[in-house]
Amino acid sequence: MLNPHEGQALYAPTVPSPGPMVPPASMFGNVPGYEDTLAGGGGGYLPPPMPLHPNRDPEPAPVPQDWNIPSITEDVARERFIMYASGKCCYNNAPAKDGVITNMQAFNTYRYRLETFTESRSTEWATKPYEGELADFYTQTAPRPWEIPVTGPSLFQNHEENIKVPYTSSNKPCHTCSASGKMPCHECNGSGTKVCWVCNGSGKQGGDSPCNQCNQRGRENCSKCHGNGTKECETCKGKQQLLTYINLKVEWKNNVEDYVVEQNSGLEVDDLSDVTGKTLFKNAQYMLYPVYGFPDPSLSQASDRLVREHQAKYSQNSRILQQQQTIELIPITKVTYKWKGGIHVYYIYGNEHQVKAPDYPATCCCSIM
C-alpha cells in the first residue's frame, strides 16, 4: 500500500523536554537538628564540636643541628648526565661523554612542609530509586552529624565517605515521572517512530522503487525506545517511588603547603617539586608548635606563619586531627663543564639525582615520520 503522504516527511508532535527536575521541598521532612543546614533542601558544611584534645597544648620539638650537604662525586655527575642526554631523542650525547667538568658547587636548599590533616562533614537531602528499604523517618531521633561514628583512613590520606543518616529515610512518589516509572522518549518525541533515514519519509527509494527499510511507511521504529514511545524514568529507574534521606558526606583531606628557601644556584624552585631530599626534621602532633632556632631565619618565619594560618583556617569548618611538619635538605649540585671551547652548566638535584641542562649545546630538530 502506497504512502498517502508520498513525497513528504512525516513528523511526530514535539514533546517538550522537562530537563533536570529538582525535587520539590515538600518531599523532604523537617528533621530536628538539621534545620539550618538543610533549609530549602540545600546543604552545608557543619562546624565541628569542641576539639578532640582541648587541653593539649603543642610542645616545641628539638631541632637537629646536622646540616651536612650530601655531595656527589664527579663520576656520578658524569654518569647521570650521560643517562639524561641519551634519554633525549634530539640530543647528541657527545657533550655529556666528552665534556670536561671544571667545577662542581653544592648549595643549601631547604624545603619546609606543613601538613594539616582534617575531617569535615556536610549534609544534603538525597534521593535514590526505592528498592524496599526500611523507611525509618521519625522512628527515633536522628543523630547529629558529628555524633555518627565513622572509620577514617590512615593519617594524612585523602578519603571520602557518604553515609545515609539513620532515621531520616522515607519513600515518596517520583516527582519526575509522577510515579508512572516512564517518561516520553525524546529521541522520537514520544511517537515510537522516526522518519526513515533511507527515504526521508517518502516511502520510495531510488525513484519509484519501494523503500525496504521502512516497508514504504516512511517511518521506522525508534531504536532508543524500541517503538514504545516511552523510556524508563532515569530518576526512579522505573521503580515509581524514591527513597529520600539525609546524606552525610565525610571528607578527610591532607592540606599541604611548602616553603622552599631561596638559593642562588640558578635552578628554579618549581623544578624541586618532583624530587625528595634528605629529611632533617619531622614532627607530628595534634597541634604543632612552629620550628624555631633554624639556621636560616626565613624558614623559621615561614613555619610560624604557616602553622598559625593552618590552625586558624582549618579549624573553622573542619576538625584538625593531626599536623605534621618536615624539613628536607634538597641536594643541588651545579656542574660547570667545557665542550668545544664553550662553557656550559647543568644541575643534578634531589635524592633521585635528577638532571636539568637548560643550555645543552648539541640538540637538533627532529620529527616523527
Order of alpha helices (4+ residues) and beta strands (2+ residues): beta-alpha-alpha-beta-beta-beta-beta-beta-beta-beta-beta-beta-beta-beta-beta-alpha-beta-beta-beta-beta
